[in-house]
Amino acid sequence: MMGLNETDALQTNPYKMKKIIGNILLVASFIAWAAIAMLPLLSLSIEMAAAITMVLIVFGEIAFVLSIALLGKEFLEKMKIQFRKLFGKQ
């Protein structure tokens, strides 16, 4: 549970709040994609699985774009550098 000082700090610093919400949305977008991978393990009809997959894809993409918008250009540049290192492009 947050103390009074932590709550006041979040209310007076909108940049910190944007960063927290951006990180939550980024994690939520990856969770949505992981949930898609787990759908075949559930005993759902094909129609239901297709509908859930569509909703998860749309949610994951919107959450990812919003997280990038909230976290800013610097975060996007850091992500690009990390992906280039991971995949060997300089």
PyMOL Python script that loads the backbone (N, CA, C, O; Angstrom):
from pymol import cmd

cmd.read_pdbstr("""\
ATOM      1  N   MET A   1       0.840  -1.176   0.000  1.00  0.00           N
ATOM      2  CA  MET A   1       0.000   0.000   0.000  1.00  0.00           C
ATOM      3  C   MET A   1       0.884   1.237   0.000  1.00  0.00           C
ATOM      4  O   MET A   1       1.896   1.294   0.699  1.00  0.00           O
ATOM      5  N   MET A   2       0.492   2.221  -0.788  1.00  0.00           N
ATOM      6  CA  MET A   2       1.306   3.422  -0.896  1.00  0.00           C
ATOM      7  C   MET A   2       1.073   4.351   0.286  1.00  0.00           C
ATOM      8  O   MET A   2      -0.045   4.506   0.777  1.00  0.00           O
ATOM      9  N   GLY A   3       2.156   4.958   0.719  1.00  0.00           N
ATOM     10  CA  GLY A   3       2.045   5.942   1.774  1.00  0.00           C
ATOM     11  C   GLY A   3       1.574   7.268   1.209  1.00  0.00           C
ATOM     12  O   GLY A   3       1.461   7.424  -0.007  1.00  0.00           O
ATOM     13  N   LEU A   4       1.307   8.194   2.057  1.00  0.00           N
ATOM     14  CA  LEU A   4       0.805   9.499   1.651  1.00  0.00           C
ATOM     15  C   LEU A   4       1.819  10.231   0.777  1.00  0.00           C
ATOM     16  O   LEU A   4       1.436  10.855  -0.212  1.00  0.00           O
ATOM     17  N   ASN A   5       3.097  10.166   1.120  1.00  0.00           N
ATOM     18  CA  ASN A   5       4.115  10.872   0.364  1.00  0.00           C
ATOM     19  C   ASN A   5       4.259  10.311  -1.041  1.00  0.00           C
ATOM     20  O   ASN A   5       4.455  11.080  -1.982  1.00  0.00           O
ATOM     21  N   GLU A   6       4.168   8.995  -1.215  1.00  0.00           N
ATOM     22  CA  GLU A   6       4.273   8.393  -2.535  1.00  0.00           C
ATOM     23  C   GLU A   6       3.093   8.785  -3.403  1.00  0.00           C
ATOM     24  O   GLU A   6       3.263   9.064  -4.590  1.00  0.00           O
ATOM     25  N   THR A   7       1.911   8.810  -2.836  1.00  0.00           N
ATOM     26  CA  THR A   7       0.720   9.210  -3.579  1.00  0.00           C
ATOM     27  C   THR A   7       0.826  10.663  -4.010  1.00  0.00           C
ATOM     28  O   THR A   7       0.491  10.997  -5.146  1.00  0.00           O
ATOM     29  N   ASP A   8       1.285  11.527  -3.121  1.00  0.00           N
ATOM     30  CA  ASP A   8       1.459  12.939  -3.461  1.00  0.00           C
ATOM     31  C   ASP A   8       2.496  13.110  -4.558  1.00  0.00           C
ATOM     32  O   ASP A   8       2.333  13.954  -5.439  1.00  0.00           O
ATOM     33  N   ALA A   9       3.557  12.321  -4.513  1.00  0.00           N
ATOM     34  CA  ALA A   9       4.603  12.422  -5.525  1.00  0.00           C
ATOM     35  C   ALA A   9       4.073  12.038  -6.899  1.00  0.00           C
ATOM     36  O   ALA A   9       4.430  12.669  -7.894  1.00  0.00           O
ATOM     37  N   LEU A  10       3.227  11.014  -6.970  1.00  0.00           N
ATOM     38  CA  LEU A  10       2.666  10.606  -8.253  1.00  0.00           C
ATOM     39  C   LEU A  10       1.702  11.659  -8.786  1.00  0.00           C
ATOM     40  O   LEU A  10       1.633  11.875  -9.996  1.00  0.00           O
ATOM     41  N   GLN A  11       0.972  12.304  -7.916  1.00  0.00           N
ATOM     42  CA  GLN A  11       0.014  13.304  -8.363  1.00  0.00           C
ATOM     43  C   GLN A  11       0.703  14.581  -8.828  1.00  0.00           C
ATOM     44  O   GLN A  11       0.175  15.272  -9.699  1.00  0.00           O
ATOM     45  N   THR A  12       1.844  14.909  -8.285  1.00  0.00           N
ATOM     46  CA  THR A  12       2.514  16.149  -8.651  1.00  0.00           C
ATOM     47  C   THR A  12       3.509  15.965  -9.782  1.00  0.00           C
ATOM     48  O   THR A  12       4.011  16.956 -10.311  1.00  0.00           O
ATOM     49  N   ASN A  13       3.812  14.739 -10.173  1.00  0.00           N
ATOM     50  CA  ASN A  13       4.774  14.502 -11.236  1.00  0.00           C
ATOM     51  C   ASN A  13       4.105  13.730 -12.369  1.00  0.00           C
ATOM     52  O   ASN A  13       4.117  12.499 -12.364  1.00  0.00           O
ATOM     53  N   PRO A  14       3.520  14.434 -13.338  1.00  0.00           N
ATOM     54  CA  PRO A  14       2.824  13.732 -14.424  1.00  0.00           C
ATOM     55  C   PRO A  14       3.766  12.909 -15.296  1.00  0.00           C
ATOM     56  O   PRO A  14       3.340  11.914 -15.883  1.00  0.00           O
ATOM     57  N   TYR A  15       5.040  13.301 -15.397  1.00  0.00           N
ATOM     58  CA  TYR A  15       5.993  12.523 -16.186  1.00  0.00           C
ATOM     59  C   TYR A  15       6.162  11.130 -15.594  1.00  0.00           C
ATOM     60  O   TYR A  15       6.212  10.141 -16.325  1.00  0.00           O
ATOM     61  N   LYS A  16       6.251  11.054 -14.267  1.00  0.00           N
ATOM     62  CA  LYS A  16       6.407   9.758 -13.608  1.00  0.00           C
ATOM     63  C   LYS A  16       5.170   8.895 -13.831  1.00  0.00           C
ATOM     64  O   LYS A  16       5.281   7.687 -14.043  1.00  0.00           O
ATOM     65  N   MET A  17       3.996   9.515 -13.783  1.00  0.00           N
ATOM     66  CA  MET A  17       2.750   8.778 -14.001  1.00  0.00           C
ATOM     67  C   MET A  17       2.679   8.267 -15.439  1.00  0.00           C
ATOM     68  O   MET A  17       2.255   7.134 -15.669  1.00  0.00           O
ATOM     69  N   LYS A  18       3.091   9.095 -16.419  1.00  0.00           N
ATOM     70  CA  LYS A  18       3.113   8.666 -17.815  1.00  0.00           C
ATOM     71  C   LYS A  18       4.044   7.479 -18.002  1.00  0.00           C
ATOM     72  O   LYS A  18       3.737   6.552 -18.752  1.00  0.00           O
ATOM     73  N   LYS A  19       5.175   7.508 -17.322  1.00  0.00           N
ATOM     74  CA  LYS A  19       6.148   6.416 -17.435  1.00  0.00           C
ATOM     75  C   LYS A  19       5.577   5.129 -16.847  1.00  0.00           C
ATOM     76  O   LYS A  19       5.744   4.059 -17.431  1.00  0.00           O
ATOM     77  N   ILE A  20       4.913   5.217 -15.710  1.00  0.00           N
ATOM     78  CA  ILE A  20       4.327   4.030 -15.078  1.00  0.00           C
ATOM     79  C   ILE A  20       3.231   3.441 -15.965  1.00  0.00           C
ATOM     80  O   ILE A  20       3.195   2.232 -16.194  1.00  0.00           O
ATOM     81  N   ILE A  21       2.342   4.295 -16.462  1.00  0.00           N
ATOM     82  CA  ILE A  21       1.260   3.809 -17.329  1.00  0.00           C
ATOM     83  C   ILE A  21       1.828   3.232 -18.615  1.00  0.00           C
ATOM     84  O   ILE A  21       1.341   2.215 -19.109  1.00  0.00           O
ATOM     85  N   GLY A  22       2.865   3.881 -19.164  1.00  0.00           N
ATOM     86  CA  GLY A  22       3.504   3.368 -20.372  1.00  0.00           C
ATOM     87  C   GLY A  22       4.115   1.999 -20.171  1.00  0.00           C
ATOM     88  O   GLY A  22       3.991   1.126 -21.030  1.00  0.00           O
ATOM     89  N   ASN A  23       4.770   1.808 -19.048  1.00  0.00           N
ATOM     90  CA  ASN A  23       5.362   0.496 -18.758  1.00  0.00           C
ATOM     91  C   ASN A  23       4.292  -0.573 -18.549  1.00  0.00           C
ATOM     92  O   ASN A  23       4.456  -1.712 -18.987  1.00  0.00           O
ATOM     93  N   ILE A  24       3.208  -0.212 -17.886  1.00  0.00           N
ATOM     94  CA  ILE A  24       2.114  -1.167 -17.678  1.00  0.00           C
ATOM     95  C   ILE A  24       1.518  -1.580 -19.025  1.00  0.00           C
ATOM     96  O   ILE A  24       1.252  -2.760 -19.252  1.00  0.00           O
ATOM     97  N   LEU A  25       1.310  -0.614 -19.910  1.00  0.00           N
ATOM     98  CA  LEU A  25       0.761  -0.924 -21.238  1.00  0.00           C
ATOM     99  C   LEU A  25       1.722  -1.776 -22.060  1.00  0.00           C
ATOM    100  O   LEU A  25       1.289  -2.657 -22.803  1.00  0.00           O
ATOM    101  N   LEU A  26       3.021  -1.520 -21.932  1.00  0.00           N
ATOM    102  CA  LEU A  26       4.011  -2.321 -22.659  1.00  0.00           C
ATOM    103  C   LEU A  26       3.967  -3.779 -22.205  1.00  0.00           C
ATOM    104  O   LEU A  26       3.972  -4.692 -23.030  1.00  0.00           O
ATOM    105  N   VAL A  27       3.925  -3.987 -20.912  1.00  0.00           N
ATOM    106  CA  VAL A  27       3.843  -5.344 -20.374  1.00  0.00           C
ATOM    107  C   VAL A  27       2.522  -5.997 -20.787  1.00  0.00           C
ATOM    108  O   VAL A  27       2.494  -7.177 -21.138  1.00  0.00           O
ATOM    109  N   ALA A  28       1.432  -5.234 -20.745  1.00  0.00           N
ATOM    110  CA  ALA A  28       0.130  -5.777 -21.138  1.00  0.00           C
ATOM    111  C   ALA A  28       0.116  -6.209 -22.600  1.00  0.00           C
ATOM    112  O   ALA A  28      -0.533  -7.193 -22.954  1.00  0.00           O
ATOM    113  N   SER A  29       0.838  -5.466 -23.455  1.00  0.00           N
ATOM    114  CA  SER A  29       0.874  -5.852 -24.869  1.00  0.00           C
ATOM    115  C   SER A  29       1.590  -7.181 -25.061  1.00  0.00           C
ATOM    116  O   SER A  29       1.176  -7.994 -25.887  1.00  0.00           O
ATOM    117  N   PHE A  30       2.654  -7.409 -24.310  1.00  0.00           N
ATOM    118  CA  PHE A  30       3.364  -8.693 -24.420  1.00  0.00           C
ATOM    119  C   PHE A  30       2.547  -9.835 -23.798  1.00  0.00           C
ATOM    120  O   PHE A  30       2.586 -10.967 -24.281  1.00  0.00           O
ATOM    121  N   ILE A  31       1.822  -9.534 -22.743  1.00  0.00           N
ATOM    122  CA  ILE A  31       0.963 -10.559 -22.137  1.00  0.00           C
ATOM    123  C   ILE A  31      -0.139 -10.968 -23.109  1.00  0.00           C
ATOM    124  O   ILE A  31      -0.498 -12.143 -23.183  1.00  0.00           O
ATOM    125  N   ALA A  32      -0.677 -10.002 -23.854  1.00  0.00           N
ATOM    126  CA  ALA A  32      -1.718 -10.317 -24.834  1.00  0.00           C
ATOM    127  C   ALA A  32      -1.184 -11.286 -25.888  1.00  0.00           C
ATOM    128  O   ALA A  32      -1.869 -12.240 -26.258  1.00  0.00           O
ATOM    129  N   TRP A  33       0.026 -11.046 -26.366  1.00  0.00           N
ATOM    130  CA  TRP A  33       0.603 -11.954 -27.372  1.00  0.00           C
ATOM    131  C   TRP A  33       0.901 -13.325 -26.764  1.00  0.00           C
ATOM    132  O   TRP A  33       0.735 -14.343 -27.437  1.00  0.00           O
ATOM    133  N   ALA A  34       1.331 -13.368 -25.523  1.00  0.00           N
ATOM    134  CA  ALA A  34       1.577 -14.661 -24.867  1.00  0.00           C
ATOM    135  C   ALA A  34       0.268 -15.421 -24.677  1.00  0.00           C
ATOM    136  O   ALA A  34       0.236 -16.647 -24.787  1.00  0.00           O
ATOM    137  N   ALA A  35      -0.801 -14.700 -24.395  1.00  0.00           N
ATOM    138  CA  ALA A  35      -2.107 -15.347 -24.226  1.00  0.00           C
ATOM    139  C   ALA A  35      -2.572 -15.989 -25.529  1.00  0.00           C
ATOM    140  O   ALA A  35      -3.210 -17.042 -25.512  1.00  0.00           O
ATOM    141  N   ILE A  36      -2.257 -15.360 -26.653  1.00  0.00           N
ATOM    142  CA  ILE A  36      -2.609 -15.941 -27.954  1.00  0.00           C
ATOM    143  C   ILE A  36      -1.922 -17.290 -28.128  1.00  0.00           C
ATOM    144  O   ILE A  36      -2.525 -18.238 -28.631  1.00  0.00           O
ATOM    145  N   ALA A  37      -0.674 -17.375 -27.716  1.00  0.00           N
ATOM    146  CA  ALA A  37       0.070 -18.632 -27.838  1.00  0.00           C
ATOM    147  C   ALA A  37      -0.516 -19.729 -26.953  1.00  0.00           C
ATOM    148  O   ALA A  37      -0.345 -20.915 -27.236  1.00  0.00           O
ATOM    149  N   MET A  38      -1.200 -19.341 -25.891  1.00  0.00           N
ATOM    150  CA  MET A  38      -1.761 -20.324 -24.970  1.00  0.00           C
ATOM    151  C   MET A  38      -3.179 -20.767 -25.339  1.00  0.00           C
ATOM    152  O   MET A  38      -3.689 -21.734 -24.774  1.00  0.00           O
ATOM    153  N   LEU A  39      -3.818 -20.069 -26.279  1.00  0.00           N
ATOM    154  CA  LEU A  39      -5.202 -20.405 -26.639  1.00  0.00           C
ATOM    155  C   LEU A  39      -5.387 -21.840 -27.127  1.00  0.00           C
ATOM    156  O   LEU A  39      -6.403 -22.450 -26.795  1.00  0.00           O
ATOM    157  N   PRO A  40      -4.456 -22.412 -27.899  1.00  0.00           N
ATOM    158  CA  PRO A  40      -4.674 -23.801 -28.336  1.00  0.00           C
ATOM    159  C   PRO A  40      -4.735 -24.811 -27.189  1.00  0.00           C
ATOM    160  O   PRO A  40      -5.261 -25.912 -27.352  1.00  0.00           O
ATOM    161  N   LEU A  41      -4.198 -24.434 -26.038  1.00  0.00           N
ATOM    162  CA  LEU A  41      -4.214 -25.336 -24.897  1.00  0.00           C
ATOM    163  C   LEU A  41      -5.591 -25.404 -24.224  1.00  0.00           C
ATOM    164  O   LEU A  41      -5.866 -26.317 -23.445  1.00  0.00           O
ATOM    165  N   LEU A  42      -6.443 -24.436 -24.530  1.00  0.00           N
ATOM    166  CA  LEU A  42      -7.783 -24.408 -23.965  1.00  0.00           C
ATOM    167  C   LEU A  42      -8.734 -25.145 -24.896  1.00  0.00           C
ATOM    168  O   LEU A  42      -8.518 -25.192 -26.107  1.00  0.00           O
ATOM    169  N   SER A  43      -9.751 -25.701 -24.344  1.00  0.00           N
ATOM    170  CA  SER A  43     -10.714 -26.416 -25.180  1.00  0.00           C
ATOM    171  C   SER A  43     -11.820 -25.443 -25.600  1.00  0.00           C
ATOM    172  O   SER A  43     -12.909 -25.420 -25.026  1.00  0.00           O
ATOM    173  N   LEU A  44     -11.503 -24.645 -26.620  1.00  0.00           N
ATOM    174  CA  LEU A  44     -12.451 -23.665 -27.142  1.00  0.00           C
ATOM    175  C   LEU A  44     -12.847 -24.056 -28.557  1.00  0.00           C
ATOM    176  O   LEU A  44     -12.097 -24.729 -29.264  1.00  0.00           O
ATOM    177  N   SER A  45     -14.024 -23.630 -28.955  1.00  0.00           N
ATOM    178  CA  SER A  45     -14.409 -23.842 -30.344  1.00  0.00           C
ATOM    179  C   SER A  45     -13.533 -22.967 -31.236  1.00  0.00           C
ATOM    180  O   SER A  45     -12.938 -21.996 -30.768  1.00  0.00           O
ATOM    181  N   ILE A  46     -13.456 -23.306 -32.498  1.00  0.00           N
ATOM    182  CA  ILE A  46     -12.625 -22.539 -33.426  1.00  0.00           C
ATOM    183  C   ILE A  46     -13.119 -21.101 -33.523  1.00  0.00           C
ATOM    184  O   ILE A  46     -12.320 -20.168 -33.592  1.00  0.00           O
ATOM    185  N   GLU A  47     -14.425 -20.926 -33.527  1.00  0.00           N
ATOM    186  CA  GLU A  47     -14.993 -19.583 -33.614  1.00  0.00           C
ATOM    187  C   GLU A  47     -14.621 -18.743 -32.391  1.00  0.00           C
ATOM    188  O   GLU A  47     -14.247 -17.577 -32.515  1.00  0.00           O
ATOM    189  N   MET A  48     -14.729 -19.347 -31.225  1.00  0.00           N
ATOM    190  CA  MET A  48     -14.401 -18.635 -29.992  1.00  0.00           C
ATOM    191  C   MET A  48     -12.911 -18.304 -29.942  1.00  0.00           C
ATOM    192  O   MET A  48     -12.535 -17.194 -29.564  1.00  0.00           O
ATOM    193  N   ALA A  49     -12.067 -19.252 -30.317  1.00  0.00           N
ATOM    194  CA  ALA A  49     -10.625 -19.013 -30.324  1.00  0.00           C
ATOM    195  C   ALA A  49     -10.267 -17.911 -31.310  1.00  0.00           C
ATOM    196  O   ALA A  49      -9.409 -17.076 -31.021  1.00  0.00           O
ATOM    197  N   ALA A  50     -10.914 -17.899 -32.470  1.00  0.00           N
ATOM    198  CA  ALA A  50     -10.650 -16.859 -33.466  1.00  0.00           C
ATOM    199  C   ALA A  50     -11.073 -15.488 -32.951  1.00  0.00           C
ATOM    200  O   ALA A  50     -10.362 -14.503 -33.151  1.00  0.00           O
ATOM    201  N   ALA A  51     -12.209 -15.420 -32.300  1.00  0.00           N
ATOM    202  CA  ALA A  51     -12.687 -14.145 -31.760  1.00  0.00           C
ATOM    203  C   ALA A  51     -11.760 -13.632 -30.662  1.00  0.00           C
ATOM    204  O   ALA A  51     -11.420 -12.450 -30.634  1.00  0.00           O
ATOM    205  N   ILE A  52     -11.361 -14.506 -29.775  1.00  0.00           N
ATOM    206  CA  ILE A  52     -10.452 -14.106 -28.687  1.00  0.00           C
ATOM    207  C   ILE A  52      -9.108 -13.681 -29.253  1.00  0.00           C
ATOM    208  O   ILE A  52      -8.514 -12.708 -28.787  1.00  0.00           O
ATOM    209  N   THR A  53      -8.627 -14.404 -30.252  1.00  0.00           N
ATOM    210  CA  THR A  53      -7.357 -14.051 -30.880  1.00  0.00           C
ATOM    211  C   THR A  53      -7.424 -12.657 -31.496  1.00  0.00           C
ATOM    212  O   THR A  53      -6.503 -11.856 -31.333  1.00  0.00           O
ATOM    213  N   MET A  54      -8.505 -12.371 -32.198  1.00  0.00           N
ATOM    214  CA  MET A  54      -8.663 -11.057 -32.813  1.00  0.00           C
ATOM    215  C   MET A  54      -8.656  -9.954 -31.757  1.00  0.00           C
ATOM    216  O   MET A  54      -7.981  -8.938 -31.921  1.00  0.00           O
ATOM    217  N   VAL A  55      -9.401 -10.154 -30.682  1.00  0.00           N
ATOM    218  CA  VAL A  55      -9.457  -9.152 -29.615  1.00  0.00           C
ATOM    219  C   VAL A  55      -8.078  -8.960 -28.983  1.00  0.00           C
ATOM    220  O   VAL A  55      -7.667  -7.829 -28.726  1.00  0.00           O
ATOM    221  N   LEU A  56      -7.369 -10.051 -28.735  1.00  0.00           N
ATOM    222  CA  LEU A  56      -6.041  -9.948 -28.119  1.00  0.00           C
ATOM    223  C   LEU A  56      -5.038  -9.261 -29.035  1.00  0.00           C
ATOM    224  O   LEU A  56      -4.201  -8.490 -28.566  1.00  0.00           O
ATOM    225  N   ILE A  57      -5.112  -9.529 -30.336  1.00  0.00           N
ATOM    226  CA  ILE A  57      -4.202  -8.863 -31.277  1.00  0.00           C
ATOM    227  C   ILE A  57      -4.456  -7.359 -31.288  1.00  0.00           C
ATOM    228  O   ILE A  57      -3.521  -6.563 -31.194  1.00  0.00           O
ATOM    229  N   VAL A  58      -5.726  -6.977 -31.402  1.00  0.00           N
ATOM    230  CA  VAL A  58      -6.057  -5.552 -31.432  1.00  0.00           C
ATOM    231  C   VAL A  58      -5.648  -4.887 -30.125  1.00  0.00           C
ATOM    232  O   VAL A  58      -5.038  -3.817 -30.144  1.00  0.00           O
ATOM    233  N   PHE A  59      -5.971  -5.499 -28.995  1.00  0.00           N
ATOM    234  CA  PHE A  59      -5.591  -4.936 -27.699  1.00  0.00           C
ATOM    235  C   PHE A  59      -4.079  -4.820 -27.567  1.00  0.00           C
ATOM    236  O   PHE A  59      -3.571  -3.792 -27.120  1.00  0.00           O
ATOM    237  N   GLY A  60      -3.354  -5.876 -27.957  1.00  0.00           N
ATOM    238  CA  GLY A  60      -1.898  -5.860 -27.841  1.00  0.00           C
ATOM    239  C   GLY A  60      -1.262  -4.771 -28.678  1.00  0.00           C
ATOM    240  O   GLY A  60      -0.330  -4.105 -28.229  1.00  0.00           O
ATOM    241  N   GLU A  61      -1.758  -4.582 -29.893  1.00  0.00           N
ATOM    242  CA  GLU A  61      -1.195  -3.552 -30.763  1.00  0.00           C
ATOM    243  C   GLU A  61      -1.510  -2.151 -30.247  1.00  0.00           C
ATOM    244  O   GLU A  61      -0.638  -1.282 -30.234  1.00  0.00           O
ATOM    245  N   ILE A  62      -2.738  -1.933 -29.829  1.00  0.00           N
ATOM    246  CA  ILE A  62      -3.105  -0.613 -29.296  1.00  0.00           C
ATOM    247  C   ILE A  62      -2.324  -0.309 -28.018  1.00  0.00           C
ATOM    248  O   ILE A  62      -1.851   0.812 -27.833  1.00  0.00           O
ATOM    249  N   ALA A  63      -2.189  -1.294 -27.142  1.00  0.00           N
ATOM    250  CA  ALA A  63      -1.433  -1.093 -25.904  1.00  0.00           C
ATOM    251  C   ALA A  63       0.030  -0.784 -26.211  1.00  0.00           C
ATOM    252  O   ALA A  63       0.633   0.065 -25.555  1.00  0.00           O
ATOM    253  N   PHE A  64       0.606  -1.467 -27.205  1.00  0.00           N
ATOM    254  CA  PHE A  64       2.003  -1.230 -27.560  1.00  0.00           C
ATOM    255  C   PHE A  64       2.193   0.188 -28.108  1.00  0.00           C
ATOM    256  O   PHE A  64       3.123   0.886 -27.704  1.00  0.00           O
ATOM    257  N   VAL A  65       1.328   0.613 -29.016  1.00  0.00           N
ATOM    258  CA  VAL A  65       1.447   1.955 -29.602  1.00  0.00           C
ATOM    259  C   VAL A  65       1.259   3.026 -28.529  1.00  0.00           C
ATOM    260  O   VAL A  65       2.003   4.006 -28.493  1.00  0.00           O
ATOM    261  N   LEU A  66       0.277   2.843 -27.665  1.00  0.00           N
ATOM    262  CA  LEU A  66       0.077   3.805 -26.585  1.00  0.00           C
ATOM    263  C   LEU A  66       1.268   3.848 -25.632  1.00  0.00           C
ATOM    264  O   LEU A  66       1.646   4.919 -25.157  1.00  0.00           O
ATOM    265  N   SER A  67       1.859   2.687 -25.352  1.00  0.00           N
ATOM    266  CA  SER A  67       3.018   2.674 -24.451  1.00  0.00           C
ATOM    267  C   SER A  67       4.193   3.429 -25.066  1.00  0.00           C
ATOM    268  O   SER A  67       4.891   4.164 -24.367  1.00  0.00           O
ATOM    269  N   ILE A  68       4.413   3.253 -26.364  1.00  0.00           N
ATOM    270  CA  ILE A  68       5.495   3.981 -27.029  1.00  0.00           C
ATOM    271  C   ILE A  68       5.202   5.483 -26.998  1.00  0.00           C
ATOM    272  O   ILE A  68       6.104   6.291 -26.777  1.00  0.00           O
ATOM    273  N   ALA A  69       3.950   5.851 -27.219  1.00  0.00           N
ATOM    274  CA  ALA A  69       3.582   7.271 -27.179  1.00  0.00           C
ATOM    275  C   ALA A  69       3.815   7.869 -25.789  1.00  0.00           C
ATOM    276  O   ALA A  69       4.265   9.008 -25.668  1.00  0.00           O
ATOM    277  N   LEU A  70       3.513   7.108 -24.758  1.00  0.00           N
ATOM    278  CA  LEU A  70       3.690   7.613 -23.397  1.00  0.00           C
ATOM    279  C   LEU A  70       5.149   7.604 -22.948  1.00  0.00           C
ATOM    280  O   LEU A  70       5.580   8.501 -22.223  1.00  0.00           O
ATOM    281  N   LEU A  71       5.912   6.595 -23.376  1.00  0.00           N
ATOM    282  CA  LEU A  71       7.297   6.481 -22.925  1.00  0.00           C
ATOM    283  C   LEU A  71       8.241   7.394 -23.709  1.00  0.00           C
ATOM    284  O   LEU A  71       9.318   7.734 -23.218  1.00  0.00           O
ATOM    285  N   GLY A  72       7.855   7.788 -24.903  1.00  0.00           N
ATOM    286  CA  GLY A  72       8.613   8.794 -25.631  1.00  0.00           C
ATOM    287  C   GLY A  72       9.618   8.252 -26.629  1.00  0.00           C
ATOM    288  O   GLY A  72       9.875   7.051 -26.719  1.00  0.00           O
ATOM    289  N   LYS A  73      10.172   9.200 -27.375  1.00  0.00           N
ATOM    290  CA  LYS A  73      11.106   8.892 -28.455  1.00  0.00           C
ATOM    291  C   LYS A  73      12.402   8.269 -27.925  1.00  0.00           C
ATOM    292  O   LYS A  73      12.985   7.400 -28.574  1.00  0.00           O
ATOM    293  N   GLU A  74      12.844   8.709 -26.760  1.00  0.00           N
ATOM    294  CA  GLU A  74      14.080   8.164 -26.202  1.00  0.00           C
ATOM    295  C   GLU A  74      13.948   6.665 -25.940  1.00  0.00           C
ATOM    296  O   GLU A  74      14.868   5.896 -26.218  1.00  0.00           O
ATOM    297  N   PHE A  75      12.812   6.262 -25.410  1.00  0.00           N
ATOM    298  CA  PHE A  75      12.575   4.846 -25.142  1.00  0.00           C
ATOM    299  C   PHE A  75      12.548   4.056 -26.442  1.00  0.00           C
ATOM    300  O   PHE A  75      13.107   2.962 -26.516  1.00  0.00           O
ATOM    301  N   LEU A  76      11.901   4.603 -27.466  1.00  0.00           N
ATOM    302  CA  LEU A  76      11.837   3.942 -28.762  1.00  0.00           C
ATOM    303  C   LEU A  76      13.236   3.768 -29.350  1.00  0.00           C
ATOM    304  O   LEU A  76      13.546   2.719 -29.914  1.00  0.00           O
ATOM    305  N   GLU A  77      14.075   4.783 -29.220  1.00  0.00           N
ATOM    306  CA  GLU A  77      15.453   4.683 -29.725  1.00  0.00           C
ATOM    307  C   GLU A  77      16.241   3.614 -28.962  1.00  0.00           C
ATOM    308  O   GLU A  77      17.017   2.870 -29.561  1.00  0.00           O
ATOM    309  N   LYS A  78      16.046   3.538 -27.653  1.00  0.00           N
ATOM    310  CA  LYS A  78      16.714   2.496 -26.856  1.00  0.00           C
ATOM    311  C   LYS A  78      16.262   1.106 -27.287  1.00  0.00           C
ATOM    312  O   LYS A  78      17.069   0.181 -27.366  1.00  0.00           O
ATOM    313  N   MET A  79      14.956   0.963 -27.567  1.00  0.00           N
ATOM    314  CA  MET A  79      14.449  -0.334 -28.035  1.00  0.00           C
ATOM    315  C   MET A  79      15.064  -0.709 -29.374  1.00  0.00           C
ATOM    316  O   MET A  79      15.427  -1.866 -29.583  1.00  0.00           O
ATOM    317  N   LYS A  80      15.187   0.252 -30.285  1.00  0.00           N
ATOM    318  CA  LYS A  80      15.783  -0.014 -31.595  1.00  0.00           C
ATOM    319  C   LYS A  80      17.227  -0.474 -31.445  1.00  0.00           C
ATOM    320  O   LYS A  80      17.654  -1.415 -32.115  1.00  0.00           O
ATOM    321  N   ILE A  81      17.974   0.179 -30.576  1.00  0.00           N
ATOM    322  CA  ILE A  81      19.373  -0.194 -30.353  1.00  0.00           C
ATOM    323  C   ILE A  81      19.462  -1.612 -29.800  1.00  0.00           C
ATOM    324  O   ILE A  81      20.305  -2.397 -30.235  1.00  0.00           O
ATOM    325  N   GLN A  82      18.600  -1.943 -28.845  1.00  0.00           N
ATOM    326  CA  GLN A  82      18.619  -3.284 -28.260  1.00  0.00           C
ATOM    327  C   GLN A  82      18.267  -4.357 -29.290  1.00  0.00           C
ATOM    328  O   GLN A  82      18.884  -5.422 -29.305  1.00  0.00           O
ATOM    329  N   PHE A  83      17.282  -4.090 -30.150  1.00  0.00           N
ATOM    330  CA  PHE A  83      16.927  -5.052 -31.189  1.00  0.00           C
ATOM    331  C   PHE A  83      18.048  -5.215 -32.202  1.00  0.00           C
ATOM    332  O   PHE A  83      18.302  -6.323 -32.676  1.00  0.00           O
ATOM    333  N   ARG A  84      18.719  -4.120 -32.537  1.00  0.00           N
ATOM    334  CA  ARG A  84      19.845  -4.219 -33.473  1.00  0.00           C
ATOM    335  C   ARG A  84      20.976  -5.041 -32.873  1.00  0.00           C
ATOM    336  O   ARG A  84      21.607  -5.831 -33.575  1.00  0.00           O
ATOM    337  N   LYS A  85      21.237  -4.864 -31.593  1.00  0.00           N
ATOM    338  CA  LYS A  85      22.264  -5.673 -30.923  1.00  0.00           C
ATOM    339  C   LYS A  85      21.865  -7.136 -30.896  1.00  0.00           C
ATOM    340  O   LYS A  85      22.695  -8.015 -31.128  1.00  0.00           O
ATOM    341  N   LEU A  86      20.601  -7.397 -30.614  1.00  0.00           N
ATOM    342  CA  LEU A  86      20.096  -8.756 -30.519  1.00  0.00           C
ATOM    343  C   LEU A  86      20.169  -9.487 -31.846  1.00  0.00           C
ATOM    344  O   LEU A  86      20.517 -10.667 -31.892  1.00  0.00           O
ATOM    345  N   PHE A  87      19.842  -8.793 -32.924  1.00  0.00           N
ATOM    346  CA  PHE A  87      19.803  -9.429 -34.228  1.00  0.00           C
ATOM    347  C   PHE A  87      21.034  -9.165 -35.088  1.00  0.00           C
ATOM    348  O   PHE A  87      21.067  -9.555 -36.255  1.00  0.00           O
ATOM    349  N   GLY A  88      22.041  -8.508 -34.526  1.00  0.00           N
ATOM    350  CA  GLY A  88      23.336  -8.372 -35.185  1.00  0.00           C
ATOM    351  C   GLY A  88      23.490  -7.252 -36.179  1.00  0.00           C
ATOM    352  O   GLY A  88      24.523  -7.176 -36.845  1.00  0.00           O
ATOM    353  N   LYS A  89      22.503  -6.367 -36.314  1.00  0.00           N
ATOM    354  CA  LYS A  89      22.650  -5.232 -37.222  1.00  0.00           C
ATOM    355  C   LYS A  89      23.222  -4.060 -36.442  1.00  0.00           C
ATOM    356  O   LYS A  89      22.773  -3.755 -35.337  1.00  0.00           O
ATOM    357  N   GLN A  90      24.206  -3.418 -37.020  1.00  0.00           N
ATOM    358  CA  GLN A  90      24.804  -2.248 -36.372  1.00  0.00           C
ATOM    359  C   GLN A  90      24.281  -1.002 -36.948  1.00  0.00           C
ATOM    360  O   GLN A  90      24.673   0.086 -36.525  1.00  0.00           O
TER     361      GLN A  90
END
""", "prot")
cmd.dss("prot")
cmd.show_as("cartoon", "prot")
cmd.util.cbc("prot")
cmd.orient("prot")
